[in-house]
Amino acid sequence: MQGVGTGRLVAGRYALRERRATLGVIEVWAATDSTLQRDVSVTLFPMSFPRAQAVLDAARSSAVVNDPRLVRVLDVGSRGDIAWIVEESLAETTSVADLLQDGPLPPEEARRIAGEVASALEVARRNGLHHLHLTPHAVRRSNAGLIKIAGLATAAAVEGTTQPDPSEADRLDTLGVVAVLYAAMTTRWPLRGSMPGLEAAPRLAGGVAAPAEIAVAVPADLDALCRRTLNRSTGPRTTEELIRHLSPWSHTLVHHVSPRASAPATEIPRAPHRTAASSAASAGSAIAGGAVGSASPTVERRPTHREQKAHERAARAAEARREIAARRRDPGYLDLPEALEESPALAEPPAPLLAPAPLAVEGSHAKLVLGIVGGSILLALAIAIPSLTSAFDSATTEATPAARPTSRAVTSSPAAAATSSSPATSPTSAAPIAIVSARAMDPQGDNKENDGQAPRAYDGDPETAWTSEGYKAADYQTLKDSVGLAFTLPKDAAPSHISLTLAENPQDVTVSINSSRSLKDATEVASLQGVTGTQEIDIPKQAQGKGRYIIVMVSSAAEDGDRFRATISEISLS
């Protein structure tokens, strides 16, 4: 810019030291406030810039929002042909985009960053301001873990973005936070358009790939949040809702190192590590939401020994998971739990083995030793045989009276026979059906949901129960529709009655029967609203024998202290 250089005083106070970035006619300088003797960042642009006045007005508006996570605007003004915006220095911070050059962040650190950003934008929303151009370059982290957001209101002014209505602006900011969360866990950018320094996320038939499909150790709730927001448009639409979905998060920096996201099936060319555009983008000023700004030059950091070991362990775990997945795609792969469920009957015992040939014993004392052993065995048999004979006779005598009533029952009158057989034909007193196994059902999550507790739901003890993970709302915070258990029955079992014991607090429950462990094409047996305790359910005749899986799904969980959990205490079938 004409007349601007090192040593010049701006507004008679800010001494320019070093130009950090440029974006067209906009320049960002590291400077010193000669009055307060502190480092600042000064953004300069000519008043001939078409949107100069809009940028100055946006900076003045953002200066009144008081939140430590928003970059502070210290001074705004113009003189002659030059306009300036003075902000706090960001020299000791690094943009999320630059952090991702070393690989994805730990999922809980990504959650923390997204939570802090959403909270700051919620403060801005209450003051009538929005960002509208949130990117990984606009979000910065200090060495101590403090989060800073650049570009509030000013980024949109620089780009000339038309201001939408407040509800749409809030939705765009919410979408931006989820996109930053996705990028932090995967190093991929999920929205349309390129992002300097980051690869585009792979896109599938249903939209952008879920984080768990391209990265390891992604929590189920964060994976579901990204899928619902980016693909289905059913996720949170306001920053206030998003805060509830993300909380709680750590208030300190999460140091655990995650491995780099694994490549998808088709290799995507990686963007250059540092381009001219990304160099300007990583500077991170409040002017362009990370498009330009002040930041210290990127310094390559070698990983510590502990970080290197963490990378190696995570890589080995990911490789093991890939091998298991490949084996399961092989038709010859044997899943032992599935095999046991499909063949619950015991196999026929094997034929007895031939007696091994006696060992050849050598030595002068061998015959003497064998004689002593043989004599001991004969003596033991002589003592034991009389005792065994008397015990056998006694057992036979005791067993004989138990058999006599059976013979009399067979020869009893036809009326008595009809009476004795009537209980067996009653549905309520039919023989119980043993449950082979049970597994957790979480179709919209990770299909775990405390899977290890599933046997508690059919162990015969109502005091023990299967419970899901804890949620902050009965509707699972809108992350999923329902969770529950799928019970496997013996082959050809056709139950007609279900006794189901639930929690002490109300739940909404649906019971279905199916030929597979899936809700697809399942036949609904009962739908119960706000029920507690034991429920007796008769299976309609047309549904009996429809499959060997009884599926119990809870769509509204029971209150359990400060959380809500789906709870199934006991189930029995007959």
C-alpha positions in Angstrom: 0.0 0.0 0.0 1.3 3.4 -0.9 3.1 5.2 1.9 2.9 2.2 4.4 6.0 0.6 5.6 8.1 -0.5 8.7 8.3 2.2 11.3 5.3 4.3 10.2 3.0 5.4 13.0 -0.7 4.8 12.4 -3.1 7.1 14.2 0.0 8.6 15.8 0.3 5.6 18.2 0.8 2.2 16.5 4.3 1.7 15.2 4.3 -0.9 12.3 7.0 -3.6 12.6 6.4 -6.4 10.2 3.9 -7.1 7.5 2.3 -10.5 8.2 -0.2 -11.1 5.4 -1.9 -9.5 2.5 -5.3 -10.2 0.8 -5.7 -8.0 -2.2 -5.5 -4.4 -1.0 -5.8 -5.4 2.6 -2.6 -5.7 4.7 -2.1 -7.0 8.2 0.9 -5.8 10.2 2.5 -6.7 13.5 2.8 -3.4 15.5 3.5 -1.9 18.9 1.1 0.3 20.8 3.6 3.1 21.8 1.2 4.4 24.5 0.6 1.1 26.4 3.8 -0.7 25.2 2.0 -3.8 24.0 1.9 -5.8 20.8 -1.1 -5.4 18.6 -2.2 -6.4 15.1 -3.1 -3.6 12.7 -5.2 -4.2 9.5 -4.9 -1.5 6.9 -6.9 -0.9 3.7 -7.5 2.1 1.5 -10.8 3.9 1.8 -11.2 3.3 -2.0 -11.8 -0.3 -1.2 -15.5 -0.8 -2.2 -16.6 -2.2 1.2 -14.3 -0.1 3.4 -17.1 1.6 5.3 -19.0 -1.6 5.8 -15.9 -3.3 7.3 -15.3 -0.3 9.6 -18.9 -0.4 10.8 -18.7 -4.2 11.4 -15.5 -3.8 13.4 -17.1 -1.1 15.6 -20.1 -3.4 16.2 -18.0 -6.3 17.2 -15.9 -4.1 19.5 -18.9 -3.9 21.9 -19.2 -7.7 22.4 -17.3 -8.7 25.5 -16.2 -12.3 25.5 -12.6 -13.5 26.0 -12.9 -16.0 23.2 -13.6 -13.3 20.6 -10.6 -11.4 19.2 -10.8 -7.9 20.8 -11.1 -4.9 18.6 -9.1 -2.1 20.3 -9.3 0.8 17.8 -11.1 1.6 14.5 -10.6 4.7 12.4 -9.5 6.3 9.1 -7.5 9.3 8.1 -7.2 10.5 4.5 -7.0 7.6 2.2 -6.1 4.9 4.8 -8.5 3.0 7.2 -7.3 0.8 10.1 -8.6 -1.7 12.6 -6.4 -2.5 15.6 -6.8 -5.8 17.4 -5.2 -7.8 20.1 -2.1 -9.6 19.0 -2.5 -13.3 18.0 1.3 -13.9 17.8 1.1 -16.6 20.5 -1.7 -18.6 18.9 -2.0 -21.1 16.1 -5.0 -21.7 13.8 -6.8 -25.0 13.9 -6.0 -25.3 10.2 -2.3 -25.2 11.0 -2.7 -27.6 14.0 -4.2 -30.2 11.6 -1.1 -30.3 9.5 0.3 -32.7 12.1 -2.8 -34.9 12.0 -6.3 -34.9 13.6 -6.9 -33.5 17.1 -8.0 -35.8 19.9 -11.8 -36.1 19.7 -12.3 -34.6 23.1 -10.1 -31.7 22.2 -12.2 -31.2 19.1 -15.3 -31.3 21.3 -13.7 -28.7 23.6 -12.9 -26.3 20.7 -16.3 -26.6 19.2 -18.0 -26.1 22.5 -16.0 -22.9 23.2 -16.6 -21.6 19.7 -20.4 -22.3 20.0 -20.5 -20.6 23.4 -18.7 -17.4 22.1 -21.0 -17.2 19.0 -24.0 -17.6 21.3 -22.8 -14.5 23.2 -22.4 -12.7 19.9 -25.9 -13.8 18.7 -27.5 -12.3 21.9 -25.8 -9.0 20.9 -27.2 -9.2 17.4 -24.0 -10.3 15.6 -23.0 -13.4 13.6 -19.8 -14.7 12.0 -21.2 -16.3 8.8 -17.7 -17.3 7.6 -16.4 -19.7 10.3 -13.5 -21.8 9.1 -10.5 -23.7 10.7 -8.4 -20.6 9.9 -10.7 -18.3 11.9 -10.4 -20.5 15.1 -7.1 -20.2 16.9 -5.6 -21.9 20.0 -3.0 -20.4 22.3 -0.2 -22.4 23.7 -2.1 -22.7 27.0 -5.2 -23.9 25.2 -7.3 -20.7 25.1 -9.6 -20.4 22.1 -9.8 -17.2 20.0 -12.3 -16.6 17.2 -11.4 -14.1 14.5 -13.6 -12.4 12.0 -16.9 -11.8 13.9 -19.1 -9.7 11.6 -16.0 -8.3 9.7 -15.4 -11.5 7.6 -18.9 -11.2 6.1 -18.3 -7.5 5.4 -15.0 -8.1 3.6 -16.7 -10.8 1.4 -19.7 -8.6 0.8 -22.1 -11.3 2.1 -25.7 -10.3 2.2 -26.9 -10.4 5.8 -29.6 -13.1 6.2 -32.4 -13.0 8.8 -31.3 -13.8 12.4 -32.6 -17.4 12.4 -30.8 -18.3 9.1 -27.6 -16.5 10.3 -27.7 -18.6 13.5 -28.1 -21.8 11.5 -25.2 -20.9 9.2 -23.0 -20.3 12.3 -24.1 -23.6 13.8 -23.3 -25.4 10.6 -19.9 -23.8 10.6 -19.1 -24.9 14.1 -20.0 -28.5 13.2 -17.9 -28.3 10.1 -14.9 -27.2 12.2 -15.6 -30.0 14.6 -15.6 -32.5 11.7 -12.3 -31.1 10.3 -10.6 -31.2 13.7 -11.4 -34.9 14.1 -10.6 -35.9 10.4 -8.4 -33.3 8.8 -11.0 -33.1 6.0 -13.3 -30.2 5.2 -16.9 -31.3 4.9 -18.6 -28.3 3.2 -18.7 -27.4 -0.4 -15.8 -25.4 -1.7 -12.1 -25.7 -1.1 -10.4 -25.0 2.1 -6.7 -24.0 1.9 -4.5 -26.5 3.6 -7.2 -29.2 4.1 -8.4 -32.0 1.8 -12.1 -32.2 0.9 -14.0 -34.9 2.8 -15.1 -37.9 0.7 -18.7 -37.8 -0.4 -20.9 -40.9 -0.6 -24.4 -41.5 -1.9 -25.9 -40.2 1.4 -23.7 -37.1 1.6 -20.4 -36.5 3.2 -18.7 -39.5 4.9 -19.3 -39.8 8.6 -16.3 -39.0 10.8 -16.1 -42.6 12.1 -15.7 -43.9 8.6 -12.4 -42.0 8.0 -11.0 -41.5 11.5 -10.5 -43.7 14.5 -11.8 -43.3 18.1 -14.6 -40.9 17.1 -17.2 -40.8 19.9 -20.6 -42.0 18.9 -22.4 -38.8 19.9 -20.0 -36.6 17.9 -20.3 -38.9 14.9 -24.1 -38.8 15.0 -24.1 -35.0 15.5 -22.0 -34.5 12.3 -24.1 -37.0 10.3 -27.4 -35.4 11.3 -26.2 -31.8 10.8 -24.2 -32.1 7.6 -26.2 -34.8 5.8 -29.8 -34.9 7.1 -30.3 -31.3 8.3 -31.9 -32.8 11.4 -29.2 -31.7 13.8 -29.2 -28.6 16.0 -30.0 -25.4 14.1 -28.9 -22.9 16.7 -25.8 -22.4 18.7 -27.8 -22.8 21.9 -29.0 -26.2 20.8 -25.4 -27.2 19.7 -24.0 -26.3 23.1 -26.4 -28.8 24.8 -25.4 -31.5 22.3 -21.6 -30.9 22.9 -21.6 -30.5 26.7 -20.0 -31.3 28.9 -16.5 -30.7 27.6 -13.1 -30.3 29.1 -12.1 -26.8 30.3 -8.4 -27.6 29.9 -6.3 -28.5 26.9 -6.6 -32.2 26.0 -3.0 -33.4 25.2 -3.7 -36.9 24.0 -2.5 -37.3 20.4 -4.7 -39.0 17.8 -3.4 -40.7 14.7 -3.9 -39.2 11.3 -7.2 -40.0 9.6 -7.0 -43.1 7.5 -7.5 -42.6 3.8 -10.8 -43.6 2.2 -11.2 -46.3 -0.4 -10.2 -43.8 -3.2 -7.1 -41.8 -2.7 -7.7 -38.0 -2.6 -4.8 -35.8 -3.7 -3.5 -33.8 -0.7 -3.5 -30.0 -0.9 0.0 -28.4 -0.7 1.3 -27.9 2.8 1.6 -24.2 2.5 0.4 -22.1 -0.5 0.3 -18.4 -0.9 -3.5 -18.6 -0.1 -3.0 -20.8 2.9 -0.2 -18.6 4.2 -2.5 -15.6 4.2 -5.3 -17.8 5.5 -3.3 -19.0 8.5 -2.5 -15.5 9.7 -6.0 -15.3 11.2 -7.2 -11.7 11.5 -10.6 -10.7 12.6 -11.0 -9.0 9.2 -11.6 -12.1 7.1 -12.3 -14.8 9.6 -8.8 -16.2 9.2 -8.3 -15.1 5.6 -5.7 -12.6 6.7 -4.2 -11.6 10.0 -1.3 -11.5 12.4 0.4 -14.7 13.5 3.9 -15.9 14.1 5.4 -17.9 11.2 4.8 -21.6 11.2 7.6 -23.5 13.0 8.0 -27.2 12.3 7.8 -29.1 15.6 9.1 -32.6 15.9 6.9 -34.9 18.0 8.1 -36.0 21.4 8.9 -39.6 22.3 5.6 -40.0 24.0 3.7 -38.5 21.1 5.5 -40.8 18.7 4.6 -43.9 20.8 1.0 -42.8 20.9 1.0 -42.5 17.1 2.5 -46.0 16.8 -0.1 -47.6 19.2 -3.0 -45.9 17.5 -1.7 -47.0 14.0 -1.3 -50.6 15.3 -4.9 -50.5 16.6 -6.2 -49.1 13.4 -4.4 -51.8 11.4 -5.9 -54.5 13.6 -9.4 -53.2 13.1 -8.8 -53.1 9.3 -7.6 -56.8 9.4 -10.7 -57.8 11.4 -13.0 -56.0 9.0 -11.3 -57.7 6.0 -11.7 -61.1 7.6 -15.4 -60.5 8.2 -15.9 -59.7 4.6 -14.4 -63.1 3.8 -17.2 -65.7 3.4 -15.1 -68.3 5.1 -14.6 -66.2 8.2 -16.2 -67.8 11.4 -17.9 -65.5 13.9 -17.9 -67.8 16.9 -20.8 -66.1 18.8 -23.0 -66.2 15.7 -22.1 -69.8 15.1 -23.1 -70.8 18.7 -26.4 -68.9 18.3 -27.1 -70.7 15.0 -26.2 -74.2 16.5 -27.1 -74.1 20.2 -27.4 -77.9 20.5 -24.4 -79.8 21.8 -22.5 -81.9 19.2 -22.4 -85.7 19.4 -19.6 -86.9 21.7 -16.5 -88.2 19.8 -15.7 -91.9 19.6 -13.5 -93.1 22.4 -9.8 -93.0 21.8 -7.8 -96.3 21.6 -6.0 -97.0 24.8 -2.3 -96.1 24.5 0.2 -98.9 24.4 1.9 -99.5 27.8 5.2 -97.9 28.2 8.2 -100.2 28.1 9.7 -100.1 31.6 13.3 -101.0 31.9 15.5 -101.5 35.0 16.0 -104.1 37.6 13.3 -102.7 40.0 10.6 -102.2 37.3 8.7 -105.5 37.9 8.7 -104.9 41.7 7.2 -101.4 41.2 4.5 -102.6 38.8 3.6 -105.5 41.2 3.1 -103.1 44.1 1.0 -100.7 42.0 -1.1 -103.5 40.7 -1.7 -104.9 44.2 -2.8 -101.5 45.5 -5.4 -101.2 42.7 -6.8 -104.7 43.3 -7.1 -103.9 47.1 -8.9 -100.6 46.4 -11.4 -102.4 44.1 -12.1 -105.1 46.7 -13.0 -102.4 49.2 -15.0 -100.2 46.8 -17.1 -102.8 45.0 -19.4 -103.8 47.9 -20.1 -100.1 48.7 -20.9 -99.3 45.1 -23.3 -102.3 44.9 -25.2 -101.3 48.0 -25.5 -97.7 46.8 -26.9 -98.9 43.5 -29.5 -101.1 45.1 -30.6 -98.3 47.4 -30.9 -95.8 44.5 -33.0 -98.3 42.5 -35.3 -98.9 45.5 -35.9 -95.2 45.9 -36.5 -94.6 42.3 -39.1 -97.3 41.9 -42.0 -95.6 43.7 -41.6 -92.4 41.6 -42.3 -94.5 38.5 -45.5 -96.1 39.7 -47.8 -92.9 39.6 -46.8 -92.5 36.0 -48.2 -95.9 35.1 -51.4 -95.2 36.9 -51.8 -91.8 35.2 -51.5 -93.6 31.8 -54.4 -96.0 32.7 -56.6 -93.3 34.3 -60.1 -92.4 33.0 -60.4 -90.3 29.8 -62.0 -87.4 31.8 -59.0 -87.4 34.1 -56.6 -87.5 31.2 -58.4 -84.5 29.6 -58.2 -82.6 33.0 -54.5 -83.3 33.4 -53.7 -82.2 29.9 -55.6 -78.9 30.0 -52.9 -76.9 31.8 -50.4 -77.7 29.0 -52.7 -76.1 26.4 -53.2 -72.9 28.4 -51.2 -70.0 26.9 -50.4 -68.5 30.4 -48.9 -71.7 31.7 -47.0 -72.9 28.6 -43.5 -74.1 29.0 -40.9 -71.3 29.2 -38.7 -70.7 26.3 -35.0 -70.3 27.1 -33.3 -67.2 25.6 -30.1 -68.1 23.8 -28.4 -64.6 23.9 -29.1 -60.9 23.7 -27.3 -57.9 22.1 -27.8 -54.2 22.4 -29.6 -52.4 19.6 -28.5 -48.9 18.7 -29.2 -48.5 15.0 -28.3 -44.8 14.9 -25.2 -45.1 17.1 -22.4 -47.6 17.6 -24.6 -50.6 18.4 -23.0 -51.0 21.8 -25.0 -49.3 24.5 -23.6 -51.3 27.4 -23.8 -54.5 25.4 -22.0 -56.4 28.2 -25.0 -55.9 30.5 -27.4 -57.5 28.1 -27.5 -60.9 29.9 -28.9 -59.2 33.0 -32.2 -58.8 31.2 -32.9 -62.5 31.1 -30.9 -63.9 34.1 -34.1 -64.6 36.1 -33.3 -61.9 38.6 -35.5 -58.7 38.3 -33.1 -56.9 40.7 -30.5 -56.9 37.9 -31.1 -54.9 34.7 -29.7 -53.8 31.4 -29.4 -50.0 31.2 -28.3 -47.9 28.3 -25.7 -45.1 28.5 -26.9 -41.9 30.2 -28.4 -39.0 28.3 -29.6 -35.5 29.3 -33.1 -36.0 27.9 -35.6 -38.8 27.6 -35.4 -38.5 23.7 -31.6 -39.2 23.8 -30.9 -35.5 23.1 -32.4 -36.1 19.6 -29.3 -38.0 18.6 -31.2 -41.2 18.0 -34.8 -42.5 17.9 -34.5 -45.4 20.2 -32.2 -48.0 21.8 -32.9 -51.5 23.2 -32.1 -55.2 23.1 -32.5 -58.0 20.6 -33.1 -61.4 22.2 -32.2 -64.6 20.3 -34.5 -67.6 20.7 -33.9 -71.2 19.9 -34.6 -72.4 16.4 -38.3 -73.0 15.6 -39.4 -71.3 18.8 -42.8 -69.8 18.6 -43.6 -67.9 21.8 -47.2 -66.8 22.4 -46.6 -64.7 25.6 -44.0 -62.2 26.8 -43.5 -61.0 30.4 -41.5 -57.8 30.4 -40.3 -56.0 33.5 -39.2 -52.4 33.0 -37.9 -49.5 35.1 -39.8 -47.9 38.0 -40.0 -44.7 36.0 -42.2 -44.4 32.8 -40.8 -45.4 29.4 -42.2 -45.7 25.9 -41.5 -49.2 24.6 -42.1 -51.1 21.3 -41.8 -54.9 21.1 -41.3 -56.6 17.7 -40.5 -60.0 16.3 -38.3 -60.6 13.3 -36.3 -63.2 11.4 -33.1 -61.1 11.7 -31.6 -58.9 14.4 -32.9 -55.7 12.7 -35.9 -53.4 12.8 -36.3 -53.6 9.1 -39.4 -55.7 8.1 -40.0 -56.5 11.8 -43.5 -57.3 13.0 -44.7 -55.1 15.8 -46.2 -57.0 18.7 -46.9 -54.2 21.2 -46.5 -50.4 21.6 -46.5 -49.3 25.2 -46.6 -45.6 26.3 -45.4 -44.4 29.7 -45.3 -47.8 31.3 -43.5 -49.1 34.4 -43.0 -52.4 36.2 -44.1 -55.7 34.7 -46.1 -55.8 31.4 -47.8 -59.0 30.2 -47.9 -59.2 26.4 -49.8 -61.8 24.3 -48.3 -62.3 20.9 -51.0 -62.3 18.2 -51.4 -65.7 16.4 -50.4 -64.2 13.1 -47.1 -63.0 14.5 -46.2 -66.2 16.3 -43.3 -68.0 14.7 -42.4 -65.0 12.5 -38.8 -65.1 13.6 -36.3 -66.1 16.3 -35.5 -62.5 17.4 -37.6 -60.6 20.0 -36.6 -56.9 19.8 -37.5 -54.5 22.6 -36.8 -50.8 21.8 -37.2 -47.9 24.2 -38.0 -44.6 22.5 -38.4 -42.5 25.6 -36.0 -43.4 28.4 -36.6 -43.6 32.1 -35.3 -40.9 34.5 -32.3 -42.0 36.5 -31.0 -39.3 38.8 -29.6 -36.5 36.6 -29.6 -38.7 33.5 -32.1 -40.7 31.4 -31.5 -44.4 30.6 -33.4 -47.1 28.7 -33.9 -49.9 31.3 -35.0 -53.5 30.8 -35.0 -55.5 34.1 -36.3 -58.9 33.0 -37.9 -60.7 30.1 -39.4 -64.2 29.9 -41.1 -66.0 27.1 -43.6 -68.9 26.9 
